[in-house]
């Protein structure tokens, strides 16, 4: 099959766009090896978006959206990447939603539930802003120390980094003393 000049240009553009993702993974992993960084991960892929955004107060995961097999595989791939690089975390915190807890357990091992990582859609705008500030304050306490992993939801990550992430995607950022984050890269397991 012959490829026209336009076809070759399109294929080259695809390769150029695809290259930063692999480089981003590498840069992010390298930064984590230095310590003092945060991984903000959106829960891995879920089975569907058929249920309302509901957090079962009794922890009954049957009443929530849960990880799909693809989501579990994403989480396990991230764990393999981090283990291979010898990356350690001083703290791993997760949203109380079942999909976030399972993602955290599969990707990072044990995790502590932090209600400040609850999806920002839950509650009032003022409550969401207070939870975001609490997470920034927590990050400030970890600045210059070891790594912190947060498993949460897209709006929460957007509020902290101004970055939109897909299910299972993580951003890696250097933690500044005031709790703000400087983006280093992304990991797409």
C-alpha positions, 0 to 999 in steps of 0.5 A: 500500500502506498502512502501519500505525503499527507498520509506520512505527515499524519503518521509522523504527527501520531508518533510525535504526539504518542512519544511524550506519554512514554517520556512522561511516564519515565520522567514521573517515575524518575521524579518519584525516585527522588522523593518529595512528590505526590501521585494524584490518581483518578480511580481506575476504570469502572464497570459503567456510569449507570449508578448515581454518584452515591457513597454508601455510608455502610461501605456496601460496594454493591450500591456503588460503581465498582472497578471493571476487570480493565480497571483492576488490570490498570491498577496492577500495572501501576503497582508493577511499574512502581515496584520495578522502580523501587518507589516507596510512599510515606502515605497513601490516602484514598477517597472513601468510594469503593472504586477508589479504595480498591484502586489504592489497594491494588496499586499501592497496597494498604491505604488510609481513607481520607474523607477530604478526598471524597468526590467534590460533587458530594456536598456544597461548594464550600464543603468542596473548597474546604476539603481541597484546602485540607488536602493542600495543607496535608501536602504542605506537611509532606513537602521535601519529605517522602512521596504521597499517593492520593487516589481520588476523583477527576474534579478533586485532581483538577482542583489541585492541579488544573489537570484533567485525568482519565480513569486510572491515569495519575499525575506526578507533581513536586510538592511545594512548601505551601502545598501547591503542586508543580506538575512533573509528568503523567503515568498512564498504566 
